[in-house]
Structure formats: structure tokens, C-alpha cells
């Protein structure tokens, strides 16, 4: 895999174990085929497309390996994270309190709305009863008007018959309406 080198299309008859030597560079004497060049170009294009990420301390980019990299002091970062944690805790407590308050108010509103709904249902039942009574009353009024009309017609016919009778057989005048006394 990286430590074994073979040339172009030739295979060695003997498989030799090679040891890894970090300072040895092997140069391939045969030119690479056009397929491997295009494959390498595709891989290089992919590598170039990867975004660059820089370290937090930009001064460490150009340092050599033998120079010592300055370390960040962890105490300010720890204090900052503790302050953020405390702030988030206080925010969560405030949100929890507000949620409990809202839940309590929602329950109160629910109880009140149920009471209002039950009162409205009772009123609706009463109004339905009143509507039924009103309908019965209208029916009675209609019946009484028909009776009044029938009595008026009957009274007119009785007067006609009474007027046709001889004077000794005539009846006194009948009135079906109550007379209003003038005071």
C-alpha cells in the first residue's frame, strides 16, 4: 500500500518485503499513462476544492516545527463557559417559571370558559323553552282571533235574524265584547 513500489505494468517475480525509510524518495522512471494523469488531476481538483481552515492563533501558521507554539490559557475560557452556563441556567429557570405561570393561567381560563359555556347552554335551553312557549302563545292568539272573527260573524247573523223577527219576539242586543267603562 504506500511502501511497495512497482513499475508501470511490470510485476516482479519475487515479492520482497520493503521496509519504510522516511528519508528515501523513489522516482518512477517510466512516464505515467494518460489515464493515471487524468485520475490524478481529478483528485487534485477535489483537493483544491476543499476549503481551508486556519488555526485560532494565526501566528502559528508560519512557525517551524522546532519552535514552541504558544498555548491558550484555559482559565479565561473556563470562566467564560461557566458564565455562559450560569446565564443559560438562569434563562431556563425564567422560562420554566413563565411556563408554569402560563399553565396555571391556561387552567384558570379553561375553568372559566367551561363555566361560561355551561351558563350559555343553560340560557340556550331556557331560550328554547321560551321560544316553544312563544310559539304556543302565537298559536293561541291565532285561534282566539279566529274565534273572535267567527263570533263577530255569528253576532252579525244573529242581529239579522233578530231584526227579521216580529217586535214581541225580538231578543235584547247581544254583545260579545266587554264594554270599557269611562271614568
Secondary structure, DSSP 8 states (H G I E B T S, - for coil): --S----TT---SS-------TT------S---HHHHHHHHHHHHHHHHS-----SSGGGTT--TTS------HHHHHHHHHHHHHHHHHHHHHHHHHHHHHHHHHHHHHHHHHHHHHHHHHHHHHHHHHHHHHHHHHHHHHHHHHHHHHHHHHHHHHHHHHHHS-GGG-------S------
